[in-house]
Amino acid sequence: MTDLLEPTTTLPQERRLVTAVPGPRSVELMARRSATVSAGVGTVLPVFVERAGGGVVVDVDGNSLIDLGSGIAVVNVGNAAPRVVAAVQEQVAAFTHTCFMVTPYEGYVAVCEELARVTPGDHEKRSALFNTGSEAVENAVKIARHATGRQAVVVFDHAYHGRTNLTMALTAKNMPYKHRFGPFAPEVYRVPMSYPFRDEPGLSGAEAAARAIAQIETQVGGANVAAVLIEPIQGEGGFVVPAPGFLPALAEWCRASGAVFIADEVQTGFCRTGDWFAAEHEGVVPDLVTLAKGMAGGMPLAAVTGRAELMDAVHTGGLGGTYGGNPVACAAALASIETMRELDLTGAARAIGDTMLPRLRALQERTPAIGDVRGRGAMIAMEIVEPGTTEPDPGLTGRIARACHAEGVVVLTAGTFGNVLRFLPPLVIGQDLLTEGLDVLDAAFAAHAG
């Protein structure tokens, strides 16, 4: 892996524990948090961060932790990439807000121009900017319904698309995302995902797609479908990578039926999987793409980018929002995209996968509780099960995660059944840090699943 650290941070790139994790200062701040922050807002690791960059986060007690989470796939370019910092500082000094719908500014247009360049396909494109992935998904559905005059939206088992009312309806998992928050938006229909680890053995991507399409046609009716919405690699659902052929078959059915094919690239986008976007792996060109997370180096920015005839079908004033395409976030996005090109972060993501996958598969061979290792680029997961079965083991998954946290490695969990360890390192992490993080993971499995 190319050493990318020098241009991206001045923080020492080391794992360093000077207190227990969490340390006394973090414990003190957690008490203040409990007194003022809603209990409904969760925390994975109760350490308070003071600085971060490259592949580390440094907490208020001076502990330096290896970051294998990237703020959930957000800081692909690092937590304080120099180009992003400089661009944000310059824009803040000029102006922080005018509202693009009142008096526009060049940064918004420049971001849309970049999105037209980097998203899949060479067709004419338009974009609209928002604040969050949920907003992007919700607006993509609005656009598809308006353009087609249809209402039904097809989504998949294990999907995650957000926390607004409509995107909760699109999301598959009840706890914690949907529990007691209904009723939800109507005209949402769920069909089976291609999930190779849990599908019947030998089921191909084309066969899995035919299964889903048959259910759409019999239970919804192709003529009623406004959009098919799918994550090319599922995120919160457990980094489920569909079998080859699944996505192309769905896209082809959409073209034939007049439905809009929407790729939710909120978590997979911006070099994370070793391509700019995960749909590119099989040459799939979506009609609409939803974007956020890795787009702006940690600043809140999201987008819908798609075919000009779809995006322009909406009446003037039908899309927008007060903060959508905030000028500071737009400046950060332009700097982030420039950083991704300059440092070849698609190549960096592939190199991360080339390091991680062999190590994790070797660990799987000697650990019966690891049922599956999967992913692409720097979006990698392990599914933890009762040995010899596909029965999920969320308890062991949690113990492994907590053991890594205690030793100064930030890892995340995911999955419909809570039994997936997922790894999303910053794309600028150094080889030594990545290897050390994997060493800590090995030791955690030896201690808890040996």
N, C-alpha and C positions, 0 to 999 in steps of 0.2 A: 504494500500500500504506500502511495506517495505521502510523504510527511507534509501535511497542509497546515500545521499549527502556526508557523511563524507569521503568516500574513493575517491570522484571524484572532489572536489573543496574546496578551502579555502575561496572563496568569500562569504560574507554574503548573505544568501538566503532570500532576501526581496525585495518587491516593494517599491521603494523610489523615490519620485519626488521632486527635489530641484529647478527646473526651469520649465518653460513651455516646452512642447515637440513639436518641437525641441527647444533646448536651444541656447543661443547666440553663443557658440563655434561651435556647429553643423551648425548653420546658416552661420557662417563665412566660415567653411569648404565646405559647399554646394556652396558658391560663387566661391571658388577656383575650385571645381569640375566642375561647369558649364563652367569655362574658359578653362579647359584642357581636360575634358573627353567628348567623343562623346555623343551627345544628344540621340543617339540610344540605349544607355545603360540606362535602367530604374532603379528606386529605389522605393521600397514599402514604406519605412519609413525613412525620411531624418534625421536620427541621426547617428553620427559617433561613432563607438564602440571603447572603450579603453581596456576593459577586458570582459571576459565572462566565465561562468562555471556553472555546475549544471543546474538550471532552470532559470538563469538570464543573461542578457547582461547589461553591465554598459557603459554609453556613456561618451563622453569627458566633459560633463557638470556635471557629477556626478550622473545622474539619473540611477536608477537600474530598469530595465524593466523585467517583466515576459516574458519568451520566449516560445511561443506556435508555433514556426515555425521551429526551429532546422536548420536554414540555408537551408530550403526546404529539410528536412528529411536527413540531412547529419550528424549532430553531435549527433547521437543516444547515444553515450557513454559520451556525454558532450563535451564542447568546448576545454577543456584542461585536458583531463583525464590523471591522473598521469602516468599510464603505457605507454600511447601514447607519452607523453612529454619526458619521460626518453628514450624510444626507438628511437625517432627522434633525440634527442640530441646525443645519442651514435653513431647513424649512420652518422649524419652530420660530426662528428669528425673523422670518419673513411674515408668515401668518399661519395660524393653527386651524382656521375654519372660515369658510364663507357660505357653505352649502352649495354643492355643485348645481343643484336645481334652482338656485337664486342667481349666483354669479359664478360661472365655471372657471376652471384653471387648467393649465396645460398638463399637470401631473396626472390627472384622471385620464385624459386622452392618451398620454404616453403609455400608461399601464395597459389600456385597452389595445393599443398598437402592439405592445409586447405579447400580450395574450394571444392575439391573432397570429403572431409568428410562431409561438412555441407550442400551442395546443395542436392535437392531431388534425391532419387534413389540410389541403391547400385550397379549399373553397373560401368564398367570401364570408367573413365573420363579423359579428358584433358582440359587444360585451356590456354588461351592467355591473356596477360595483356595489358591494354591501359590506357588512361588518363581520359576520360569522358564517360558518358553514351551514348552520340551520337556516339562516336567512337565504343563502344561496340556493339550497335545496328547495325551500318553499317557493322561491321565485321561479325556479326552473319548472316546477309543477304548474304554477300560474301561467307561464309562457306556453307550455305544451297544451294546456287546456284551452287557452285563448286561441292559439294557432290552429288547433284541430277541431275545435267545437265539440270535443268529447270530454268525458269526466273521469273515467276509470283510470287509476294508476296502479300498475303492477309492481310489487316489490318481492323480496325473497326472504326465506327463512334465514335467521341469524343476522339480518341486516341491522345496521345502525345509521340513522340519518339526522338525528338531532333531538332537541328538547322542547321545541315549540309545539303547539297543539297538533298541527298538521304533521310535523316531522316525528312526533311521538307516535302518531298513527302509522307512519311509514316504518318505524323502528320495531324490531321483533321482540326484544327482551323486556319483560315486565319490570323486574327489580334490578336496578333502582330507578329506571328511566320512566316507567309508565304507571307504577303502582299507585292507585287511588287518585290519579290525575284526570280521569275521563269525565264525561264522554269525549271521544276523539272524532276527528274529521272523517266524514264518510267517503265512500267510493275508493277505498284502498283495498287491494286484493293481494294476498300473499301466496306464493308458489314455492316449490322446492328448489333449493340451491344445489349446485354441484359441490359436494363436500367429500372429496375422495377418501378421507380417513373413515368417514361414517356411511358412505354409500355402499351399496352391495358391491362386492369385489368385481372388478373388471368393467364397471359402468363407465363408458366413455363420455367425454364432454358433449359430443353430439347427441348421445342417448339421453343424458341428463337434460339437455336443452329440449329435446323432443318431449320428455316427461313434463317439463314446465309448460311448454307451449300447448300441449294437449289440455292441460288444466285451464290455461287461459282461455282457450277457444271454447271449452265446454262450460266453464263456470262464469266467464265474463263476456265472452264474445269479442272477436278481434275488432269488429267495427266500433266497439265501444271504448277501446283502449286509447287514451290520450298519450300515455307514456309508459315505458318500461324503465325503471330506475334501478341501477345496480352499482355496487362498489366493485371495480375490477378485481381487487383483493379486499375481502371484507376486513374491517378494522376491529371495532369492539366485539364483533362476533367471533373473533379468535384468529384473525389473519388467515382466513379460509381462502386458499388459492383454487379456483375452479379448474377442473380438468381441461386440457387443451381442446379447443373446439367449442366450448360452451358459450363464450362471449360472442364469437363470430356468428354462431347459429342464431342467437337471440337478436343480434343486430340485423341479420338478414331477414328474420321474421318481421321485425319492425318496419323495414323498408317495404316489404311486400304488403303489409297490413295498413300502412299509413300512420303507425304509431311513432312517437318520438323516442329515440333511444338516448337516455340520459346516463352518462357515466359520472358517478359521484367519486371524484378524485380528491376529496377534501383531505383525506389522510395519506393517499398514495401519491399525490402530485408533487411536482417540483423536485425531480431527481431521486426521490426516496427509493424507488424500486430498481434503479439502474437505468431507467429511461426517464425522460422528462415527465411522462405520464404512463401509468400502468397499462392503459388500454393499448398503447403502442406495441406491447410485447407480441401481440398476435395480429398487429396491423388493423385493429378495429378503429374506425373513425366515428365517434359519437356525433349525434345531432346537437346535443347540448352537453357541456361539461360544467360541473360545479367544483369550485376551487376555494381554498382558504388555507388554514394552518401554515404550511411551509412557504407561503407566498411572500410574506413581508418581514421575515426575520424576527418575528415576535410581536409586531404591531398588528392591531386588529383590522384585517382586510379580507374580503371574500369577493367572489365573482361568479357570474354565469357567463360563459362564452359559448357561442354556437352559430349555427347557420344564419346568415343575414336575414333570410326570408322568415325564419321563425322569430328571431329577436325583434325584427321590425314590425311584426304582425300586431304587437301590443299597441294600443292607443297611447298617444302622448299623455304623460302623467300617470300611466298605469304602473310604472316601475320607479323605484327610488327610495328615499329615506333620508332623514336629516343628516346623519353622519356617514352615509354610504360613500365610499371613496374619499375618506378624509385626506386632506393634502399631506399630512405628516405620514400617514400610512402609505400613501401612494409613493412618496419619496423613498420610504423604506423598501417598498416592493421593487422599484426600479433598481435600487442598489443591490438588493438581494439577487435579482435575476442576473445582473452584471457579475456578481460574485460567483454565482453558479456556473456561468460560462467561463470566467477567468480561471477558476480552480478545477474545472471539469468535474463537477460534483456527481454527474451521472457515472463517470468512471470511478470516482471515490466510493459511491454506493455499491457498485459491482465488486470492488475490491473488499469492502466490508463483508459482503456476502461470501466471497471466496475464502475469507478468514473464518467467519462464524460457522458456516454450514458444515464443513468437515469436522470442526471441533465438537459441535453439538451432535452430529451423527455418531461420532466416536463415543461420546457420552451416552447416547441412546443405546448403543450396542452393549454397554455394560450396566445399564440401568433399566430394568424391566418396567419401571413406572413411567418411562417416557414412551408414550404411544406413537407420537408423530413429531417429526421436525419438518418445518415447511417455511416457505417464504421466498422472497426475491429481493436481491440487493440488500439494502439496510432496513428491511422490514421482515423480521424473522421471528418465528414462534416455535414453542414446544408445547405439545398437548400432554397433560399429565393424567394418567389413568390407573385404575387398579391393575396390577401386573397380569398380563395374559388376557385382558379384556379391553373393551372400549368404554367401560364404566368410568365416568369422570371422578377425579379425586381432587376436589377443590381444597380440601384440608391440607394435603401435602403441598399443593401449589402455593398456598398462603405461607406455609412454614418456610419453603425455599425462598420466597420473596423476602420475608422478614429476616432470614439469615443473611441474605445479600445486603439488605439495608444496614443491618448491624455492623457489617464489615466494610461499609462505605461504598456500596454499588447500588445505584438507583435502577431498579427494574420495575416493570409494570405487569399487571395481570389483565386478563381479558377473557372473552368467550361466553357463549350462552350459558354454559354450565360452570363458569368461574374457574376453569381448570387449565387455562392457557397462560404460560409465561411469554410475554412479548418483549421484543427488543427493538428499539428505535434510536440507535446512537446518532448523535450529530454527525453529519457527513464529513465534518472536519476533524473528527477524533483521530488521534495518532495510533499507530499500530501497537506501541507498547502499552498504552492505556487499555485498548481493546483486548489485548491478550491478557492483561492482568485482570480485567473484569471477568473474562471467561474462566480464569483460574479460580477466582472467588466463587463463581457459579459451580464449578466442578467440586470444590470443597463443600459447598452447601449440600449438594446431592449426596456426597459421600457421608456427610454427617446425618442426614435426615432420610435418605432413601437407600442407604447401602444394605 
